């Protein structure tokens, strides 16, 4: 019997496995991944940003874990020779309303102990000649990395420490017993004293499979990106973000220099018709039925109907999408928006119609499920893994 079986070889699941093996060398840990390779889902379809934590509510797990994760991620990259760059982020205000929101954002960041610098318009022009705005906030600690490389390094460490990372191992059933958990998977049956699920876009289904009460639903939102042509790869030196609308759970369309030298534009946020359908036009009828029959979505939707329709329109029209960027980077043209893979956000929505914005963990005697791990989960993966490992060790005591 294994000590721990982990469902999901994304960056959070792998960080959890590493943390457990660091605590107890020789522990029997198996990580099950349904895909052909590790980190093939949300981990490899994100913006590649090492967040500094300026957006999150003071005192929240998001704020605490992101701040710790920014430091831990860079340290891990240094230890394993993984390239990253601390290029900084500018949050740019382009209207009086956005300036007001930006000041509120700065106050929240200060409560979280996040380093920020206020940038006046003239200096903004000096720093980023192609960016227009009334004011900006500089987050100097924000960086960029390829999180899939981080995840693969974690998988190697887990294997070298005696754990097992098994791909093509979709979980079919979970049965909790007094002495442990029995899992049926495509690689055969596995018995373990404790189960941890880091199932991302399938978190609610896996929790339900384990017999836990599930009063939320994962609703997929596609984050569609473009990339700029190579001739525009030096249009900005830093990440350029708009000031987020505090009433929306998304950060808006931004310019992000990637670690490979490209610059991406995005993401928007449109309701997805498939939880793992990354290509445009993907539809999964089971996934659609899952959210259409969930009362919480219909309680959630009215407050975001106008925003949702606008996002859909901009998804269909490059011109509309570009208008979101023109506020702060007016020189870009429609021809500059080239195809780039989309991401999918696993948005947890409660039965009362509220979006769940912080990390959510549910557990039973022998199981622990990470039911919601929103952005900045990739940045925060190492401290999330430490937190989960602490809870698992308690269960094994």
N, C-alpha and C positions, 0 to 999 in steps of 0.2 A: 504494500500500500504506500502510495506517495504521501508526503507530508502536505503538499499544496498542489492543486491543479489550477492553472490560470487560463481563462478563456480570453483570447485576443492578444495577438503579437503586434499591436501598435506600440507606440512609444511609451504609453502609460503602463500597459501590461508588462512590457520588457523591463521598464524601470522598477516595477514592483518585484519582478523575479530577481533582479540584481540586488535590490535592497534586502530581500529575504536571505539570499545566499551570502551577502556580506555579514548579516547578523549571525547566521548560523551556518558556517561552512559545513558541507556534507549533507545539508537538508535535501530531501528528494523533492524537486520542483519540476513540474512539466507545464509547458506553455503550449496551448493548442491554438492553431491559426487555420481558418478555413481556406484562405487564399494560398496561392503558389509560393508566396514570398512574404517575409515580414514587412510591416509598415506600408502595405499596399493600399490602404484606405485613406482615412483622413490625414494620417501622418505625412503622407507623400502628396497630398492635395491641399496644402495650405500656403500661406503667403511667405513662409520662411522667415518670419520676424521673431527675434528674441525680444519680447516685450519687457518694458521696465516697470509697468504696473500703474500708470498714471490715471487710468480710467475708472478704477474699481472702488466700490463703496468702502469707506474706512471700516476696518474691523472684519471685513468679509474674508472667507477662505481664499477667494480669488486674489484679493490684495496681498495677503500674507504669502501665499504660495507663489505668486508671480514674482514678487520681490526676491524671494529666496531662489526661485528658479532661474532668474536672469543671471545671478552670480554662479549658481551651480552648473548651468549649461555651459557657460564660458570656461569654467574650470575644467569640466569634463572634456571639452573640445581641446583645451591646452594639453591635457594628459594623454589624449589619444590622437593628436595630430590632425584633428578635423578642422578644416578652414572655416573661419567666421570673421566677421568684420563689425566693429562697433562704429557705425557710420552716423548714428543719431537720427532723430525724427523731429520734423517740424510740423506742428499742428497749426494750420493757417486759418485765420479768421478773415472772411471777405465781406462782412457786413456788420452793422452795429449790433444786431441780435447775436451774431456769432462771437463778437468780441465779448459781449456779456456772458455768453455760455462758456467762453474760453476762460474767463476770470473765475467762474464757478468751478471749472475743471481744475484750474491751478490750485484753488483752495482745497479741493478734495485730494489732489495729489500730495499737497503739503502735509495733510493729515496722515497720509501713508508713508511719509518720509522719502518721497521721490524727488530726486534732483531735477530741477527745471530752471530754465532761464527765459525771461520775457524778452522778446525780440521786436523792436520797433520796425516800422515799415521801411525806413531807409536802410537799416542793417539787413533786413530780409532780402532786399534787392541786391545788396553786396554779396550775401551768402549764396543766394540762389537767383541769379539774374533772370531766369525764365519763369519765376514764380511771382504772382501778384497777390497781395493781401494787405489788410490794414494793420494787423499785428500777427504775431506767432508765438508759440511756446516751443522751446527747444528742449527735447529730452535727449541728453547726450549719451545716456547708457544704452539706448535701444540699438539692437544689432540685427544681423542677418546670418542665416546658416541654412544648410540643407539638413532638415530634421530626419530625413530618411537615412542619411549617413550616421547620424547620432544613434538612431534605432538599430541599425545594423551592427554598430560597435557594441551596443548593449546586448544584442543577441549573441554575439561572439563571446562576450564575457560570461553570459549565462551558461553557454555550452562548455566553456573552458573551466568553469567552476563546478561542473558536474550536473548542472541542470539539463533539461531537454527542451528544445524548441522544435515543435513538430508542425509542419505545414500540411496543407490539404487534409485537415483534420476537423471538418465541420462537426459541431456538437449536435446530437440528435435528441438527447434526453438527459435530464438531471434528476437524480433521486437522492434526497437527503435522508440519512439514517442516524441512529443514535451515535454510532461510532465514526461517522464520516459521510462522504458523498460518493455516489456511484454515477459515473458519466459514460454514456454511450456516444461514441464518435466514429467518424469514418476511418480512424486508425485503430479501432477496437475499443473495448471497455477499459476504463481507468477508475480505480478506487483511490480516494485521497481523504486525508483527515479533514481538510478544509478546501473550499473552492473560492476563488476570487474571479469575478467577471469584469473585464474591461472591454465591453463589447461595442462601445461607440454607437453607431447608427442602429444597432440591434439591441441596445441595452434593455429596453422595456420587454422585448420578447424573451430574452435570455433570463431576465429576472422572473418573468411569469413561468418560464420553463422550470425554474428552480423552486416554484411554489410560493414565491413571495407575493405579497399584496402590491399591486401596481396601480397607483391612482394618477398616473401621468402617461403621456404618450410622446414618443419621439416623432417629430414632424420634420421632414427634410427640407432645407432651404438651399437652393443652388447658389453658389457664389461664382458668378461668371467673370472671367478675367480676359484681358487682351494683353499682348506684349507689343512693345514698340520696336520698330525696325532698328537694326544695328547702328544706323546713322544717328539715331537719337539716344544712344546708350549713355551719353554724357549730358543729357538735358538737365539732370539734377544730380547732386552728389549725395543728398540725404533722402530719407523717406519723407514724402509729403502727404500729410493726412488732412482732411477737412475737420472742422469742429463737429463732433457728433451731436445729433439730436438726442437730448436726454430721455425723450419718450420712446425711443426706438432701441432695440437690442443689438443693432449693428453699427459699425464704425464708419461706414461710408466708403466711397470709391477713392482709392489713394494710389499714388505712384510709389513703387517699391523697387529700388535696385536689388537684384538678386545676387547671390554669392557667385553665380556663374557669369556675371557681367550684364545679363539682360535686365530690362526694366519692365515690370508688369504694371498694368492699369486695372484696378478692381479691388475687391469684388462688389458686385451688386448683391441683391438678396431677393430671389424669386422662389415661390413655393415649388418644391421639387415633386415630380411625379414618380420618382423611384429613389429609394433610400441610398442605393449604391450605383445609380445610373449616371456615371460621370459624363458620358457623351451627350451632347445636346439632343433633345428629342426623346430621351429614354423614358419609358413608361413601364411601371410594374403595377398591375391591377391590384395585387394584394396590398401593396404599400398605399395606394390611393384609397382603397377601402378602409385601411387601418385608420387614416386620419379623418376621412369623411364621415365615418360612423362614430367618431369620438366627440362627445358633447363639449369637451373642453375647447376644441378648435373653434366651434361655433360661438362660444362665449368670448374667445380671444379675437376672432376675425373682425368684428365690427369696428374695433378701435384702430385697426390698421388697414381698413379697406382702401382708403385713398392712396396710402403709401404703396400698398400692394399692387394696385392698378398702374401706378406710375412706374414701379419697378418692372412690371410685365411689359409695359410700353417701351421702356428703355432697353429691355432685353431683346426686343424685336427690332429695335432701331438703333443703329450705330450713332446716328445724329443725336438722339435723345441721351444715349449713354455718354457721348462726348460732352454734352452740355454740363454734366456733373463735374467733369474735369476742367472745363473752360473757366470755371469760377476762379481757379487758382493757377491754371497753366493754359493761357489763351492761345499759345502758338501751335498747339497740336491740331491735327486735321483728322478727318475720318479715315483717310488712307494710312494714317499712322497706327491704327488699331488692327493688329494682326492676331490671328487665332492663338489661343493658349488654353491649356486644360482647365476645366472648372473644378471647384471644390464643392463639398456638400457639408453644411453645418447640421449637426444633430441637435435640433432645438427641442428641448423638453418643455412640454406644456402641461400644466396641472389640470385636474378635472374641473376646477373652478375658472379656467380660462386665463390663467396667468402664465407668462413665460418664466421659466425657472432659470435664473441668471447665475446662481452660485453653484459650486460643486455639490452634488447630491449622492450620498452613499446610503444604501439600504442593506440590512443584514439579517440573518437568522443565526441559529446556534452554530451551524457549520458552513455558512456562506456569507460572502461579502461582495456586494455588487456596486460598482461605480456606475450609477444610473445617469449621471449628467457630468460631463467633463468638457465644458465649453471653452472656447478661446479665453485665456491663454494656456490651454492644457498642454500643448507641446512645450512651451517655455517652462511650465511648472512641473513637467513630468517627473523629474528626479525627486523633488520634495513630496510630490503626490505619492510616488512609490514608497518613500520613507514613511509617510503617514499611514498608508495602507499596511505596510509591513509591521508597523507597531501594533495595529489592531489584529492582524493575523497571528502574531506571536502571542498575544493575549489569549486568543481562542485556542491555541495549541498548548497553552500552559496547563 
